[in-house]
Amino acid sequence: MKLRSSARILKAKAISSVRTSIGAFNSIHDDGRVTTVLLHLQHGFEMLLKAALNQSNITVFDKKTGRSVGFEAVIRQSQQIAAIKLTDEEAGTLRTVDAMRDDEQHWYNQVDEGLLYLHVRAAITLFDDLLQRVFSDRLADHLPLRVLPISIEPPQDFQILVDREYAKIAEMLQPGRRVGAEARARIRTLLAMEAHTEPETKVSDVDVTRVERGIRAGKAREQVFPRLSNVGAAVAGNGPEVQVRFVKKGGAPVTFIPSDAEVDAAAIRTVDLSKKFYIPANALAAKLGLSAPRALALRRHLGTDVDESMSHEFKFGRSKYVQYSDNAVVSMREAIAALDMAAIWSAHAPTRVGKPRSKCTEARCVTPATRMG
């Protein structure tokens, strides 16, 4: 494949970072190992997705600042581009790696070796998938023949690993133990893994404290981390050929809870809805290449404004306004390709608001309609 110059450079940086991550993971030295693995793994994916977007002639620079966009923006763009086709499950894997990297870079966390292996192996599988999907290339062609992805502990079931880690944290938080900081570090890792199902996941100290209280109170893992119950790992192959892909286990991972509902406070994570529903109506129309009235007609046809996954009404005092998520962009873009937009416009075209201006006298009343004959 003939690559654009920028895409070629970004792809090379991506492969270089992933090679560094693999080398660190297989290192016999533990000092700084997890930090190196996560930082370079996340950087490798950011460079790879930017290379893929650049190759598809999609800009990755913020118009206001002139700087390259961040990892979350790149993930969202990659889910909307047909040449990349990043799925929700794949995006969840990337967000989880990013959330663990974020804590490791800006504070600290502690990752169980089994969970680390499962996520790194899934990330390497995904990196190879994306290389093939976008560039018709294979990661194996960029690794020396001596590299063997060996682990003394084969990949285990994700739910078993999470249960084991939860039990370990509960034991550490028993009265008399002086390992609270390590327990909180492990809690941060489990919170980061909620990114598999919740795109807006950011690990905060408030959430860590909430979970710690729930564990100290003896609550079951399913009560404290309900989102993790919807995550599974599909493992295929053996030895050097092992592949891991994270999958969602039936059912919606996120439920909107009424304010008067009786729920376990330990399971409630504060989510900034403005990060999910960040697209104003005019920007949504521009992304789709539609005029504002035609975008409104399409939203009416699809029911976008009443779908909680695609729109949200924000209220500030007496002011109200609706903003949209990436789900709305994907749904509307697919509709434009599959439906008759002329028919949608005919059925849902917005009518003019207000009365037409008129100039009236005792003898004669002139309106825009009569003036046109």
Secondary structure, DSSP 4 states (H G I P E B T S, - for coil): -PPPHHHHHHHHHHHHHHHHHHHHHT-S--TTHHHHHHHHHHHHHHHHHHHHHHHTT---B-TTT-SBP-HHHHHHHHHH-TTT---HHHHHHHHHHHHHHHHHHHS-----HHHHHHHHHHHHHHHHHHHHHHHS--GGGGS-TT-----SS----HHHHHHHHHHHHHHHTSTT---HHHHHHHHHHHHHGGGGT-TT----HHHHHHHHHHHHTT--HHHH-GGGGGEEEEEES-GGG-EEEEEE-SS-S-----TTS---GGG-----HHHHS-B-HHHHHHHHT--HHHHHHHHHHHTGGG-TTTEEEEEETTEEEEEE-HHHHHHHHHHHHHS-HHHHHHHHPPPPPSPPP-EE-SS-EE-HHHHT-
